[in-house]
Amino acid sequence: MKEIKIEGKDVVKGDWIYVECKDKDGEVYSEEGSVVFIDDEEVGMFDGKEGWSVKREEIVSVVPF
């Protein structure tokens, strides 16, 4: 199983998290949802209505619920 470690926290599939990200243009955005997949480039998330992914390199902080 893939995992991601951000700020000392292990995040795995099924965790509900709040992520803060910064894109390549320096814009900061945040997302909240359940982790549905983790691969070498992206973390896939789902909030109960829709799914999306965030690039691992853009994640700057994670707050697990």
PyMOL commands that place a pseudoatom at each C-alpha (Angstrom):
pseudoatom trace, name=CA, resn=MET, resi=1, chain=A, elem=C, hetatm=0, pos=[0.000, 0.000, 0.000]
pseudoatom trace, name=CA, resn=LYS, resi=2, chain=A, elem=C, hetatm=0, pos=[1.340, 3.409, -0.927]
pseudoatom trace, name=CA, resn=GLU, resi=3, chain=A, elem=C, hetatm=0, pos=[1.434, 6.093, 1.709]
pseudoatom trace, name=CA, resn=ILE, resi=4, chain=A, elem=C, hetatm=0, pos=[2.535, 9.664, 1.980]
pseudoatom trace, name=CA, resn=LYS, resi=5, chain=A, elem=C, hetatm=0, pos=[4.239, 11.248, 4.953]
pseudoatom trace, name=CA, resn=ILE, resi=6, chain=A, elem=C, hetatm=0, pos=[3.694, 14.952, 5.397]
pseudoatom trace, name=CA, resn=GLU, resi=7, chain=A, elem=C, hetatm=0, pos=[4.967, 16.848, 8.421]
pseudoatom trace, name=CA, resn=GLY, resi=8, chain=A, elem=C, hetatm=0, pos=[5.582, 13.554, 10.199]
pseudoatom trace, name=CA, resn=LYS, resi=9, chain=A, elem=C, hetatm=0, pos=[2.039, 12.264, 9.626]
pseudoatom trace, name=CA, resn=ASP, resi=10, chain=A, elem=C, hetatm=0, pos=[1.387, 9.018, 7.727]
pseudoatom trace, name=CA, resn=VAL, resi=11, chain=A, elem=C, hetatm=0, pos=[-1.553, 9.320, 5.353]
pseudoatom trace, name=CA, resn=VAL, resi=12, chain=A, elem=C, hetatm=0, pos=[-3.054, 6.167, 3.816]
pseudoatom trace, name=CA, resn=LYS, resi=13, chain=A, elem=C, hetatm=0, pos=[-6.049, 5.242, 1.672]
pseudoatom trace, name=CA, resn=GLY, resi=14, chain=A, elem=C, hetatm=0, pos=[-9.284, 5.798, 3.588]
pseudoatom trace, name=CA, resn=ASP, resi=15, chain=A, elem=C, hetatm=0, pos=[-8.032, 8.684, 5.756]
pseudoatom trace, name=CA, resn=TRP, resi=16, chain=A, elem=C, hetatm=0, pos=[-10.171, 11.853, 5.752]
pseudoatom trace, name=CA, resn=ILE, resi=17, chain=A, elem=C, hetatm=0, pos=[-7.782, 14.800, 5.430]
pseudoatom trace, name=CA, resn=TYR, resi=18, chain=A, elem=C, hetatm=0, pos=[-7.559, 18.530, 4.875]
pseudoatom trace, name=CA, resn=VAL, resi=19, chain=A, elem=C, hetatm=0, pos=[-4.661, 19.430, 2.593]
pseudoatom trace, name=CA, resn=GLU, resi=20, chain=A, elem=C, hetatm=0, pos=[-3.131, 22.800, 1.908]
pseudoatom trace, name=CA, resn=CYS, resi=21, chain=A, elem=C, hetatm=0, pos=[-1.368, 23.065, -1.438]
pseudoatom trace, name=CA, resn=LYS, resi=22, chain=A, elem=C, hetatm=0, pos=[0.660, 25.544, -3.436]
pseudoatom trace, name=CA, resn=ASP, resi=23, chain=A, elem=C, hetatm=0, pos=[0.613, 25.259, -7.223]
pseudoatom trace, name=CA, resn=LYS, resi=24, chain=A, elem=C, hetatm=0, pos=[3.484, 26.041, -9.607]
pseudoatom trace, name=CA, resn=ASP, resi=25, chain=A, elem=C, hetatm=0, pos=[2.288, 29.671, -9.866]
pseudoatom trace, name=CA, resn=GLY, resi=26, chain=A, elem=C, hetatm=0, pos=[2.433, 30.125, -6.079]
pseudoatom trace, name=CA, resn=GLU, resi=27, chain=A, elem=C, hetatm=0, pos=[-1.346, 30.102, -5.598]
pseudoatom trace, name=CA, resn=VAL, resi=28, chain=A, elem=C, hetatm=0, pos=[-2.412, 28.487, -2.331]
pseudoatom trace, name=CA, resn=TYR, resi=29, chain=A, elem=C, hetatm=0, pos=[-5.532, 26.312, -2.261]
pseudoatom trace, name=CA, resn=SER, resi=30, chain=A, elem=C, hetatm=0, pos=[-7.007, 23.743, 0.091]
pseudoatom trace, name=CA, resn=GLU, resi=31, chain=A, elem=C, hetatm=0, pos=[-9.052, 20.576, -0.268]
pseudoatom trace, name=CA, resn=GLU, resi=32, chain=A, elem=C, hetatm=0, pos=[-10.896, 18.311, 2.160]
pseudoatom trace, name=CA, resn=GLY, resi=33, chain=A, elem=C, hetatm=0, pos=[-11.830, 14.711, 1.470]
pseudoatom trace, name=CA, resn=SER, resi=34, chain=A, elem=C, hetatm=0, pos=[-11.141, 11.030, 1.827]
pseudoatom trace, name=CA, resn=VAL, resi=35, chain=A, elem=C, hetatm=0, pos=[-7.990, 9.590, 0.296]
pseudoatom trace, name=CA, resn=VAL, resi=36, chain=A, elem=C, hetatm=0, pos=[-8.946, 7.074, -2.434]
pseudoatom trace, name=CA, resn=PHE, resi=37, chain=A, elem=C, hetatm=0, pos=[-5.515, 6.453, -3.940]
pseudoatom trace, name=CA, resn=ILE, resi=38, chain=A, elem=C, hetatm=0, pos=[-1.895, 7.440, -3.530]
pseudoatom trace, name=CA, resn=ASP, resi=39, chain=A, elem=C, hetatm=0, pos=[0.687, 7.005, -6.243]
pseudoatom trace, name=CA, resn=ASP, resi=40, chain=A, elem=C, hetatm=0, pos=[4.131, 8.432, -6.917]
pseudoatom trace, name=CA, resn=GLU, resi=41, chain=A, elem=C, hetatm=0, pos=[2.738, 11.657, -8.414]
pseudoatom trace, name=CA, resn=GLU, resi=42, chain=A, elem=C, hetatm=0, pos=[-0.754, 12.278, -7.038]
pseudoatom trace, name=CA, resn=VAL, resi=43, chain=A, elem=C, hetatm=0, pos=[-3.111, 11.782, -4.124]
pseudoatom trace, name=CA, resn=GLY, resi=44, chain=A, elem=C, hetatm=0, pos=[-6.683, 11.037, -5.231]
pseudoatom trace, name=CA, resn=MET, resi=45, chain=A, elem=C, hetatm=0, pos=[-9.472, 12.342, -3.006]
pseudoatom trace, name=CA, resn=PHE, resi=46, chain=A, elem=C, hetatm=0, pos=[-13.276, 12.111, -2.791]
pseudoatom trace, name=CA, resn=ASP, resi=47, chain=A, elem=C, hetatm=0, pos=[-15.663, 14.260, -0.744]
pseudoatom trace, name=CA, resn=GLY, resi=48, chain=A, elem=C, hetatm=0, pos=[-18.843, 12.205, -1.148]
pseudoatom trace, name=CA, resn=LYS, resi=49, chain=A, elem=C, hetatm=0, pos=[-19.927, 14.105, -4.272]
pseudoatom trace, name=CA, resn=GLU, resi=50, chain=A, elem=C, hetatm=0, pos=[-16.945, 14.281, -6.602]
pseudoatom trace, name=CA, resn=GLY, resi=51, chain=A, elem=C, hetatm=0, pos=[-13.390, 13.045, -6.964]
pseudoatom trace, name=CA, resn=TRP, resi=52, chain=A, elem=C, hetatm=0, pos=[-10.166, 14.865, -7.804]
pseudoatom trace, name=CA, resn=SER, resi=53, chain=A, elem=C, hetatm=0, pos=[-6.444, 14.555, -7.332]
pseudoatom trace, name=CA, resn=VAL, resi=54, chain=A, elem=C, hetatm=0, pos=[-3.689, 16.816, -6.052]
pseudoatom trace, name=CA, resn=LYS, resi=55, chain=A, elem=C, hetatm=0, pos=[-0.062, 16.592, -7.088]
pseudoatom trace, name=CA, resn=ARG, resi=56, chain=A, elem=C, hetatm=0, pos=[2.138, 15.342, -4.263]
pseudoatom trace, name=CA, resn=GLU, resi=57, chain=A, elem=C, hetatm=0, pos=[4.722, 18.041, -4.988]
pseudoatom trace, name=CA, resn=GLU, resi=58, chain=A, elem=C, hetatm=0, pos=[2.098, 20.765, -4.376]
pseudoatom trace, name=CA, resn=ILE, resi=59, chain=A, elem=C, hetatm=0, pos=[1.066, 19.533, -0.895]
pseudoatom trace, name=CA, resn=VAL, resi=60, chain=A, elem=C, hetatm=0, pos=[2.524, 21.702, 1.858]
pseudoatom trace, name=CA, resn=SER, resi=61, chain=A, elem=C, hetatm=0, pos=[0.501, 20.514, 4.878]
pseudoatom trace, name=CA, resn=VAL, resi=62, chain=A, elem=C, hetatm=0, pos=[-1.958, 17.809, 5.882]
pseudoatom trace, name=CA, resn=VAL, resi=63, chain=A, elem=C, hetatm=0, pos=[-4.394, 17.779, 8.784]
pseudoatom trace, name=CA, resn=PRO, resi=64, chain=A, elem=C, hetatm=0, pos=[-5.987, 14.374, 9.426]
pseudoatom trace, name=CA, resn=PHE, resi=65, chain=A, elem=C, hetatm=0, pos=[-9.459, 14.182, 10.981]
for i in range(1, 65): cmd.bond("trace and resi %d" % i, "trace and resi %d" % (i + 1))
show_as sticks, trace
zoom trace
